[in-house]
């Protein structure tokens, strides 16, 4: 289980204490609309349920609700898939190199900012 949240669509990278090499993405967007963000949640796909399970995060899917549309007359709260991390950034196992790459790849960093900023 993953706990914790940020009031924007961001993530943190923690490392498995045994080797400090394998990154573990952690934290999700907030289910509330605090800080002028739309309510969001994240679903993690984890390698598990078999005898060789590593409990490694394989993918993250982020969903959000557009509060403006939900509050229109006749509107209702609907969550929609915002993005899948693997499609947008590569595998979670490569998040360490992803963060390093964002420091020099402006387009990649803009992709991250688009998801972070547009969660409002």
N, CA, C and O atoms as a GROMACS GRO file, in nm:
protein
  480
    1UNK      N    1   0.085  -0.118   0.000
    1UNK     CA    2   0.000   0.000   0.000
    1UNK      C    3   0.089   0.123   0.000
    1UNK      O    4   0.197   0.125   0.058
    2UNK      N    5   0.040   0.225  -0.066
    2UNK     CA    6   0.111   0.352  -0.071
    2UNK      C    7   0.026   0.457  -0.001
    2UNK      O    8  -0.096   0.463  -0.022
    3UNK      N    9   0.088   0.538   0.080
    3UNK     CA   10   0.017   0.642   0.151
    3UNK      C   11   0.087   0.774   0.127
    3UNK      O   12   0.204   0.778   0.091
    4UNK      N   13   0.014   0.881   0.148
    4UNK     CA   14   0.069   1.014   0.132
    4UNK      C   15   0.020   1.076   0.003
    4UNK      O   16  -0.024   1.007  -0.088
    5UNK      N   17   0.028   1.207  -0.003
    5UNK     CA   18  -0.011   1.277  -0.124
    5UNK      C   19   0.052   1.414  -0.128
    5UNK      O   20   0.101   1.466  -0.028
    6UNK      N   21   0.050   1.472  -0.245
    6UNK     CA   22   0.089   1.610  -0.267
    6UNK      C   23  -0.033   1.680  -0.326
    6UNK      O   24  -0.121   1.613  -0.381
    7UNK      N   25  -0.039   1.810  -0.315
    7UNK     CA   26  -0.154   1.881  -0.372
    7UNK      C   27  -0.130   1.919  -0.517
    7UNK      O   28  -0.195   2.011  -0.568
    8UNK      N   29  -0.041   1.852  -0.582
    8UNK     CA   30  -0.019   1.865  -0.725
    8UNK      C   31   0.012   1.727  -0.777
    8UNK      O   32   0.025   1.632  -0.699
    9UNK      N   33   0.024   1.713  -0.906
    9UNK     CA   34   0.056   1.583  -0.962
    9UNK      C   35   0.208   1.570  -0.970
    9UNK      O   36   0.270   1.603  -1.070
   10UNK      N   37   0.264   1.523  -0.864
   10UNK     CA   38   0.409   1.505  -0.860
   10UNK      C   39   0.437   1.369  -0.798
   10UNK      O   40   0.345   1.300  -0.753
   11UNK      N   41   0.561   1.330  -0.796
   11UNK     CA   42   0.598   1.205  -0.734
   11UNK      C   43   0.736   1.220  -0.672
   11UNK      O   44   0.813   1.310  -0.708
   12UNK      N   45   0.765   1.133  -0.582
   12UNK     CA   46   0.895   1.129  -0.516
   12UNK      C   47   0.959   0.996  -0.551
   12UNK      O   48   0.890   0.898  -0.578
   13UNK      N   49   1.089   0.994  -0.552
   13UNK     CA   50   1.160   0.869  -0.575
   13UNK      C   51   1.235   0.833  -0.448
   13UNK      O   52   1.322   0.907  -0.402
   14UNK      N   53   1.199   0.719  -0.394
   14UNK     CA   54   1.270   0.664  -0.279
   14UNK      C   55   1.346   0.542  -0.328
   14UNK      O   56   1.318   0.490  -0.437
   15UNK      N   57   1.440   0.496  -0.249
   15UNK     CA   58   1.520   0.381  -0.292
   15UNK      C   59   1.509   0.268  -0.192
   15UNK      O   60   1.498   0.290  -0.071
   16UNK      N   61   1.511   0.146  -0.243
   16UNK     CA   62   1.507   0.027  -0.159
   16UNK      C   63   1.633   0.029  -0.071
   16UNK      O   64   1.744   0.034  -0.125
   17UNK      N   65   1.618   0.024   0.062
   17UNK     CA   66   1.734   0.036   0.150
   17UNK      C   67   1.842  -0.070   0.131
   17UNK      O   68   1.959  -0.047   0.164
   18UNK      N   69   1.805  -0.187   0.078
   18UNK     CA   70   1.904  -0.294   0.063
   18UNK      C   71   2.010  -0.262  -0.041
   18UNK      O   72   2.124  -0.306  -0.027
   19UNK      N   73   1.974  -0.187  -0.145
   19UNK     CA   74   2.073  -0.165  -0.250
   19UNK      C   75   2.086  -0.019  -0.294
   19UNK      O   76   2.180   0.015  -0.366
   20UNK      N   77   1.994   0.066  -0.255
   20UNK     CA   78   1.995   0.208  -0.293
   20UNK      C   79   2.012   0.228  -0.443
   20UNK      O   80   2.065   0.330  -0.487
   21UNK      N   81   1.968   0.131  -0.521
   21UNK     CA   82   1.977   0.140  -0.666
   21UNK      C   83   1.837   0.137  -0.726
   21UNK      O   84   1.807   0.212  -0.819
   22UNK      N   85   1.752   0.050  -0.675
   22UNK     CA   86   1.619   0.033  -0.732
   22UNK      C   87   1.525   0.142  -0.680
   22UNK      O   88   1.491   0.144  -0.562
   23UNK      N   89   1.483   0.235  -0.769
   23UNK     CA   90   1.393   0.341  -0.725
   23UNK      C   91   1.251   0.291  -0.707
   23UNK      O   92   1.205   0.202  -0.779
   24UNK      N   93   1.183   0.349  -0.611
   24UNK     CA   94   1.044   0.317  -0.585
   24UNK      C   95   0.965   0.447  -0.590
   24UNK      O   96   0.979   0.531  -0.500
   25UNK      N   97   0.882   0.467  -0.694
   25UNK     CA   98   0.803   0.589  -0.698
   25UNK      C   99   0.701   0.588  -0.585
   25UNK      O  100   0.645   0.484  -0.552
   26UNK      N  101   0.677   0.702  -0.527
   26UNK     CA  102   0.590   0.709  -0.411
   26UNK      C  103   0.519   0.843  -0.411
   26UNK      O  104   0.570   0.942  -0.462
   27UNK      N  105   0.404   0.845  -0.354
   27UNK     CA  106   0.323   0.963  -0.332
   27UNK      C  107   0.231   0.984  -0.451
   27UNK      O  108   0.267   0.954  -0.566
   28UNK      N  109   0.117   1.034  -0.424
   28UNK     CA  110   0.022   1.057  -0.531
   28UNK      C  111  -0.043   1.192  -0.517
   28UNK      O  112  -0.024   1.262  -0.417
   29UNK      N  113  -0.119   1.231  -0.616
   29UNK     CA  114  -0.190   1.357  -0.608
   29UNK      C  115  -0.302   1.348  -0.504
   29UNK      O  116  -0.338   1.238  -0.461
   30UNK      N  117  -0.355   1.459  -0.466
   30UNK     CA  118  -0.455   1.465  -0.362
   30UNK      C  119  -0.595   1.434  -0.414
   30UNK      O  120  -0.630   1.470  -0.526
   31UNK      N  121  -0.673   1.368  -0.331
   31UNK     CA  122  -0.812   1.340  -0.364
   31UNK      C  123  -0.903   1.459  -0.337
   31UNK      O  124  -1.022   1.453  -0.364
   32UNK      N  125  -0.845   1.567  -0.284
   32UNK     CA  126  -0.923   1.689  -0.259
   32UNK      C  127  -0.883   1.795  -0.360
   32UNK      O  128  -0.787   1.778  -0.436
   33UNK      N  129  -0.957   1.904  -0.362
   33UNK     CA  130  -0.923   2.011  -0.455
   33UNK      C  131  -0.851   2.125  -0.386
   33UNK      O  132  -0.858   2.240  -0.432
   34UNK      N  133  -0.781   2.098  -0.277
   34UNK     CA  134  -0.703   2.199  -0.209
   34UNK      C  135  -0.596   2.257  -0.301
   34UNK      O  136  -0.555   2.192  -0.397
   35UNK      N  137  -0.552   2.376  -0.272
   35UNK     CA  138  -0.448   2.445  -0.350
   35UNK      C  139  -0.489   2.464  -0.496
   35UNK      O  140  -0.403   2.473  -0.583
   36UNK      N  141  -0.618   2.472  -0.523
   36UNK     CA  142  -0.673   2.498  -0.656
   36UNK      C  143  -0.644   2.387  -0.757
   36UNK      O  144  -0.649   2.412  -0.878
   37UNK      N  145  -0.616   2.267  -0.711
   37UNK     CA  146  -0.594   2.154  -0.800
   37UNK      C  147  -0.722   2.072  -0.810
   37UNK      O  148  -0.804   2.072  -0.718
   38UNK      N  149  -0.739   2.004  -0.921
   38UNK     CA  150  -0.852   1.912  -0.935
   38UNK      C  151  -0.825   1.787  -0.853
   38UNK      O  152  -0.710   1.746  -0.839
   39UNK      N  153  -0.929   1.725  -0.797
   39UNK     CA  154  -0.911   1.599  -0.724
   39UNK      C  155  -0.851   1.493  -0.818
   39UNK      O  156  -0.893   1.480  -0.933
   40UNK      N  157  -0.755   1.420  -0.768
   40UNK     CA  158  -0.686   1.320  -0.849
   40UNK      C  159  -0.651   1.200  -0.763
   40UNK      O  160  -0.651   1.208  -0.640
   41UNK      N  161  -0.622   1.090  -0.828
   41UNK     CA  162  -0.570   0.973  -0.758
   41UNK      C  163  -0.482   0.895  -0.853
   41UNK      O  164  -0.487   0.913  -0.975
   42UNK      N  165  -0.399   0.808  -0.797
   42UNK     CA  166  -0.305   0.730  -0.876
   42UNK      C  167  -0.322   0.582  -0.844
   42UNK      O  168  -0.343   0.544  -0.729
   43UNK      N  169  -0.314   0.500  -0.948
   43UNK     CA  170  -0.320   0.354  -0.934
   43UNK      C  171  -0.184   0.298  -0.971
   43UNK      O  172  -0.132   0.326  -1.079
   44UNK      N  173  -0.126   0.221  -0.882
   44UNK     CA  174   0.004   0.159  -0.907
   44UNK      C  175  -0.016   0.014  -0.950
   44UNK      O  176  -0.096  -0.058  -0.890
   45UNK      N  177   0.054  -0.028  -1.053
   45UNK     CA  178   0.060  -0.168  -1.092
   45UNK      C  179   0.190  -0.222  -1.036
   45UNK      O  180   0.298  -0.170  -1.066
   46UNK      N  181   0.180  -0.327  -0.956
   46UNK     CA  182   0.296  -0.380  -0.885
   46UNK      C  183   0.317  -0.527  -0.923
   46UNK      O  184   0.221  -0.602  -0.939
   47UNK      N  185   0.442  -0.566  -0.936
   47UNK     CA  186   0.476  -0.706  -0.963
   47UNK      C  187   0.448  -0.787  -0.837
   47UNK      O  188   0.524  -0.780  -0.740
   48UNK      N  189   0.340  -0.863  -0.838
   48UNK     CA  190   0.304  -0.939  -0.720
   48UNK      C  191   0.210  -1.053  -0.755
   48UNK      O  192   0.173  -1.071  -0.871
   49UNK      N  193   0.173  -1.128  -0.654
   49UNK     CA  194   0.076  -1.235  -0.672
   49UNK      C  195   0.133  -1.364  -0.726
   49UNK      O  196   0.058  -1.450  -0.771
   50UNK      N  197   0.265  -1.379  -0.723
   50UNK     CA  198   0.328  -1.504  -0.767
   50UNK      C  199   0.453  -1.528  -0.682
   50UNK      O  200   0.500  -1.437  -0.614
   51UNK      N  201   0.505  -1.647  -0.686
   51UNK     CA  202   0.615  -1.686  -0.596
   51UNK      C  203   0.744  -1.608  -0.619
   51UNK      O  204   0.825  -1.596  -0.528
   52UNK      N  205   0.764  -1.554  -0.738
   52UNK     CA  206   0.886  -1.477  -0.767
   52UNK      C  207   0.860  -1.326  -0.761
   52UNK      O  208   0.940  -1.248  -0.813
   53UNK      N  209   0.751  -1.284  -0.697
   53UNK     CA  210   0.712  -1.143  -0.692
   53UNK      C  211   0.823  -1.057  -0.633
   53UNK      O  212   0.887  -1.094  -0.534
   54UNK      N  213   0.845  -0.941  -0.694
   54UNK     CA  214   0.947  -0.848  -0.645
   54UNK      C  215   0.884  -0.727  -0.576
   54UNK      O  216   0.954  -0.648  -0.512
   55UNK      N  217   0.753  -0.712  -0.590
   55UNK     CA  218   0.680  -0.596  -0.537
   55UNK      C  219   0.730  -0.466  -0.599
   55UNK      O  220   0.712  -0.359  -0.542
   56UNK      N  221   0.792  -0.476  -0.715
   56UNK     CA  222   0.840  -0.359  -0.788
   56UNK      C  223   0.722  -0.290  -0.856
   56UNK      O  224   0.635  -0.356  -0.912
   57UNK      N  225   0.721  -0.158  -0.851
   57UNK     CA  226   0.618  -0.083  -0.922
   57UNK      C  227   0.647  -0.092  -1.071
   57UNK      O  228   0.757  -0.059  -1.116
   58UNK      N  229   0.547  -0.137  -1.148
   58UNK     CA  230   0.564  -0.154  -1.292
   58UNK      C  231   0.508  -0.036  -1.370
   58UNK      O  232   0.558  -0.003  -1.478
   59UNK      N  233   0.405   0.027  -1.317
   59UNK     CA  234   0.345   0.141  -1.386
   59UNK      C  235   0.260   0.220  -1.288
   59UNK      O  236   0.221   0.169  -1.182
   60UNK      N  237   0.232   0.344  -1.323
   60UNK     CA  238   0.145   0.430  -1.244
   60UNK      C  239   0.046   0.494  -1.339
   60UNK      O  240   0.085   0.547  -1.443
   61UNK      N  241  -0.082   0.490  -1.305
   61UNK     CA  242  -0.185   0.558  -1.385
   61UNK      C  243  -0.244   0.668  -1.299
   61UNK      O  244  -0.282   0.644  -1.184
   62UNK      N  245  -0.252   0.787  -1.353
   62UNK     CA  246  -0.304   0.901  -1.279
   62UNK      C  247  -0.436   0.945  -1.340
   62UNK      O  248  -0.447   0.965  -1.461
   63UNK      N  249  -0.535   0.960  -1.255
   63UNK     CA  250  -0.670   1.001  -1.295
   63UNK      C  251  -0.702   1.134  -1.227
   63UNK      O  252  -0.658   1.159  -1.114
   64UNK      N  253  -0.780   1.219  -1.294
   64UNK     CA  254  -0.828   1.338  -1.226
   64UNK      C  255  -0.968   1.376  -1.273
   64UNK      O  256  -1.018   1.326  -1.374
   65UNK      N  257  -1.029   1.464  -1.196
   65UNK     CA  258  -1.164   1.512  -1.224
   65UNK      C  259  -1.157   1.661  -1.253
   65UNK      O  260  -1.088   1.735  -1.182
   66UNK      N  261  -1.225   1.705  -1.355
   66UNK     CA  262  -1.232   1.847  -1.388
   66UNK      C  263  -1.345   1.908  -1.305
   66UNK      O  264  -1.463   1.888  -1.334
   67UNK      N  265  -1.307   1.985  -1.202
   67UNK     CA  266  -1.407   2.044  -1.112
   67UNK      C  267  -1.495   2.146  -1.184
   67UNK      O  268  -1.613   2.159  -1.151
   68UNK      N  269  -1.440   2.217  -1.280
   68UNK     CA  270  -1.519   2.316  -1.353
   68UNK      C  271  -1.635   2.248  -1.424
   68UNK      O  272  -1.749   2.294  -1.415
   69UNK      N  273  -1.608   2.138  -1.494
   69UNK     CA  274  -1.714   2.066  -1.563
   69UNK      C  275  -1.812   2.001  -1.465
   69UNK      O  276  -1.933   2.000  -1.488
   70UNK      N  277  -1.759   1.948  -1.356
   70UNK     CA  278  -1.845   1.881  -1.257
   70UNK      C  279  -1.941   1.979  -1.191
   70UNK      O  280  -2.051   1.941  -1.150
   71UNK      N  281  -1.901   2.106  -1.180
   71UNK     CA  282  -1.985   2.205  -1.113
   71UNK      C  283  -2.080   2.279  -1.206
   71UNK      O  284  -2.157   2.363  -1.161
   72UNK      N  285  -2.076   2.249  -1.335
   72UNK     CA  286  -2.172   2.309  -1.427
   72UNK      C  287  -2.310   2.251  -1.398
   72UNK      O  288  -2.323   2.140  -1.346
   73UNK      N  289  -2.414   2.326  -1.433
   73UNK     CA  290  -2.550   2.274  -1.413
   73UNK      C  291  -2.565   2.144  -1.491
   73UNK      O  292  -2.538   2.140  -1.612
   74UNK      N  293  -2.606   2.042  -1.424
   74UNK     CA  294  -2.620   1.910  -1.487
   74UNK      C  295  -2.490   1.832  -1.490
   74UNK      O  296  -2.487   1.717  -1.533
   75UNK      N  297  -2.382   1.894  -1.445
   75UNK     CA  298  -2.252   1.826  -1.443
   75UNK      C  299  -2.247   1.724  -1.332
   75UNK      O  300  -2.328   1.725  -1.239
   76UNK      N  301  -2.152   1.636  -1.342
   76UNK     CA  302  -2.132   1.537  -1.236
   76UNK      C  303  -1.984   1.504  -1.229
   76UNK      O  304  -1.911   1.520  -1.327
   77UNK      N  305  -1.940   1.457  -1.114
   77UNK     CA  306  -1.797   1.423  -1.101
   77UNK      C  307  -1.762   1.300  -1.183
   77UNK      O  308  -1.821   1.194  -1.166
   78UNK      N  309  -1.666   1.315  -1.271
   78UNK     CA  310  -1.618   1.203  -1.352
   78UNK      C  311  -1.466   1.207  -1.354
   78UNK      O  312  -1.405   1.310  -1.385
   79UNK      N  313  -1.407   1.095  -1.321
   79UNK     CA  314  -1.262   1.084  -1.327
   79UNK      C  315  -1.221   1.029  -1.463
   79UNK      O  316  -1.286   0.940  -1.517
   80UNK      N  317  -1.112   1.083  -1.517
   80UNK     CA  318  -1.062   1.038  -1.646
   80UNK      C  319  -0.912   1.010  -1.634
   80UNK      O  320  -0.841   1.076  -1.558
   81UNK      N  321  -0.865   0.913  -1.709
   81UNK     CA  322  -0.722   0.883  -1.712
   81UNK      C  323  -0.648   1.004  -1.766
   81UNK      O  324  -0.676   1.050  -1.877
   82UNK      N  325  -0.554   1.053  -1.690
   82UNK     CA  326  -0.473   1.168  -1.732
   82UNK      C  327  -0.352   1.118  -1.811
   82UNK      O  328  -0.322   1.167  -1.920
   83UNK      N  329  -0.282   1.020  -1.754
   83UNK     CA  330  -0.167   0.962  -1.823
   83UNK      C  331  -0.122   0.834  -1.753
   83UNK      O  332  -0.155   0.810  -1.637
   84UNK      N  333  -0.047   0.754  -1.827
   84UNK     CA  334   0.021   0.637  -1.773
   84UNK      C  335   0.169   0.670  -1.771
   84UNK      O  336   0.225   0.716  -1.871
   85UNK      N  337   0.232   0.649  -1.658
   85UNK     CA  338   0.373   0.686  -1.644
   85UNK      C  339   0.462   0.615  -1.745
   85UNK      O  340   0.552   0.676  -1.802
   86UNK      N  341   0.437   0.487  -1.767
   86UNK     CA  342   0.522   0.412  -1.858
   86UNK      C  343   0.516   0.468  -2.000
   86UNK      O  344   0.618   0.476  -2.068
   87UNK      N  345   0.397   0.508  -2.045
   87UNK     CA  346   0.383   0.566  -2.179
   87UNK      C  347   0.446   0.705  -2.187
   87UNK      O  348   0.502   0.742  -2.290
   88UNK      N  349   0.438   0.781  -2.078
   88UNK     CA  350   0.488   0.918  -2.080
   88UNK      C  351   0.636   0.930  -2.046
   88UNK      O  352   0.705   1.015  -2.102
   89UNK      N  353   0.683   0.846  -1.956
   89UNK     CA  354   0.819   0.861  -1.904
   89UNK      C  355   0.907   0.738  -1.918
   89UNK      O  356   1.029   0.748  -1.901
   90UNK      N  357   0.851   0.623  -1.948
   90UNK     CA  358   0.928   0.499  -1.946
   90UNK      C  359   0.894   0.422  -1.820
   90UNK      O  360   0.806   0.463  -1.744
   91UNK      N  361   0.962   0.313  -1.797
   91UNK     CA  362   0.930   0.228  -1.682
   91UNK      C  363   0.969   0.296  -1.551
   91UNK      O  364   1.067   0.370  -1.546
   92UNK      N  365   0.893   0.271  -1.444
   92UNK     CA  366   0.930   0.327  -1.314
   92UNK      C  367   1.071   0.289  -1.271
   92UNK      O  368   1.134   0.363  -1.196
   93UNK      N  369   1.121   0.175  -1.317
   93UNK     CA  370   1.258   0.135  -1.281
   93UNK      C  371   1.360   0.233  -1.339
   93UNK      O  372   1.473   0.239  -1.291
   94UNK      N  373   1.321   0.309  -1.439
   94UNK     CA  374   1.414   0.404  -1.498
   94UNK      C  375   1.391   0.547  -1.449
   94UNK      O  376   1.444   0.642  -1.507
   95UNK      N  377   1.312   0.563  -1.342
   95UNK     CA  378   1.284   0.697  -1.293
   95UNK      C  379   1.409   0.770  -1.246
   95UNK      O  380   1.416   0.893  -1.257
   96UNK      N  381   1.505   0.698  -1.193
   96UNK     CA  382   1.629   0.761  -1.149
   96UNK      C  383   1.696   0.832  -1.267
   96UNK      O  384   1.732   0.949  -1.258
   97UNK      N  385   1.712   0.761  -1.376
   97UNK     CA  386   1.774   0.822  -1.495
   97UNK      C  387   1.682   0.926  -1.558
   97UNK      O  388   1.729   1.020  -1.621
   98UNK      N  389   1.551   0.909  -1.540
   98UNK     CA  390   1.456   1.006  -1.592
   98UNK      C  391   1.478   1.143  -1.528
   98UNK      O  392   1.482   1.245  -1.598
   99UNK      N  393   1.491   1.146  -1.397
   99UNK     CA  394   1.512   1.272  -1.327
   99UNK      C  395   1.642   1.338  -1.373
   99UNK      O  396   1.646   1.460  -1.392
  100UNK      N  397   1.745   1.260  -1.390
  100UNK     CA  398   1.873   1.314  -1.439
  100UNK      C  399   1.855   1.368  -1.580
  100UNK      O  400   1.906   1.475  -1.613
  101UNK      N  401   1.781   1.294  -1.665
  101UNK     CA  402   1.759   1.338  -1.803
  101UNK      C  403   1.677   1.467  -1.808
  101UNK      O  404   1.700   1.550  -1.896
  102UNK      N  405   1.584   1.485  -1.716
  102UNK     CA  406   1.503   1.607  -1.715
  102UNK      C  407   1.588   1.731  -1.695
  102UNK      O  408   1.549   1.840  -1.737
  103UNK      N  409   1.702   1.715  -1.631
  103UNK     CA  410   1.790   1.830  -1.608
  103UNK      C  411   1.848   1.885  -1.738
  103UNK      O  412   1.886   2.002  -1.744
  104UNK      N  413   1.856   1.802  -1.841
  104UNK     CA  414   1.917   1.846  -1.967
  104UNK      C  415   1.823   1.839  -2.087
  104UNK      O  416   1.853   1.895  -2.193
  105UNK      N  417   1.710   1.771  -2.073
  105UNK     CA  418   1.616   1.754  -2.185
  105UNK      C  419   1.493   1.841  -2.159
  105UNK      O  420   1.403   1.803  -2.084
  106UNK      N  421   1.490   1.957  -2.221
  106UNK     CA  422   1.383   2.054  -2.197
  106UNK      C  423   1.246   2.000  -2.235
  106UNK      O  424   1.148   2.026  -2.164
  107UNK      N  425   1.236   1.925  -2.344
  107UNK     CA  426   1.107   1.870  -2.387
  107UNK      C  427   1.054   1.770  -2.285
  107UNK      O  428   0.935   1.770  -2.254
  108UNK      N  429   1.140   1.686  -2.233
  108UNK     CA  430   1.101   1.588  -2.132
  108UNK      C  431   1.053   1.659  -2.006
  108UNK      O  432   0.953   1.620  -1.946
  109UNK      N  433   1.125   1.763  -1.966
  109UNK     CA  434   1.085   1.838  -1.848
  109UNK      C  435   0.952   1.909  -1.871
  109UNK      O  436   0.870   1.919  -1.779
  110UNK      N  437   0.928   1.958  -1.991
  110UNK     CA  438   0.798   2.021  -2.024
  110UNK      C  439   0.684   1.919  -2.014
  110UNK      O  440   0.574   1.955  -1.974
  111UNK      N  441   0.710   1.794  -2.052
  111UNK     CA  442   0.609   1.689  -2.038
  111UNK      C  443   0.570   1.674  -1.891
  111UNK      O  444   0.452   1.670  -1.857
  112UNK      N  445   0.670   1.668  -1.804
  112UNK     CA  446   0.644   1.659  -1.661
  112UNK      C  447   0.565   1.780  -1.613
  112UNK      O  448   0.467   1.765  -1.540
  113UNK      N  449   0.606   1.900  -1.654
  113UNK     CA  450   0.537   2.022  -1.611
  113UNK      C  451   0.393   2.026  -1.663
  113UNK      O  452   0.304   2.073  -1.594
  114UNK      N  453   0.371   1.978  -1.784
  114UNK     CA  454   0.236   1.977  -1.840
  114UNK      C  455   0.143   1.893  -1.751
  114UNK      O  456   0.031   1.935  -1.723
  115UNK      N  457   0.188   1.778  -1.707
  115UNK     CA  458   0.106   1.694  -1.620
  115UNK      C  459   0.092   1.756  -1.481
  115UNK      O  460  -0.016   1.750  -1.422
  116UNK      N  461   0.200   1.814  -1.430
  116UNK     CA  462   0.194   1.875  -1.297
  116UNK      C  463   0.105   1.999  -1.298
  116UNK      O  464   0.015   2.012  -1.215
  117UNK      N  465   0.130   2.089  -1.392
  117UNK     CA  466   0.056   2.216  -1.394
  117UNK      C  467  -0.088   2.199  -1.437
  117UNK      O  468  -0.176   2.272  -1.391
  118UNK      N  469  -0.114   2.104  -1.523
  118UNK     CA  470  -0.250   2.088  -1.575
  118UNK      C  471  -0.336   2.000  -1.487
  118UNK      O  472  -0.445   1.959  -1.528
  119UNK      N  473  -0.291   1.970  -1.368
  119UNK     CA  474  -0.377   1.897  -1.276
  119UNK      C  475  -0.466   1.994  -1.200
  119UNK      O  476  -0.543   1.954  -1.113
  120UNK      N  477  -0.456   2.123  -1.234
  120UNK     CA  478  -0.538   2.226  -1.170
  120UNK      C  479  -0.682   2.213  -1.214
  120UNK      O  480  -0.767   2.291  -1.171
   0.00000   0.00000   0.00000
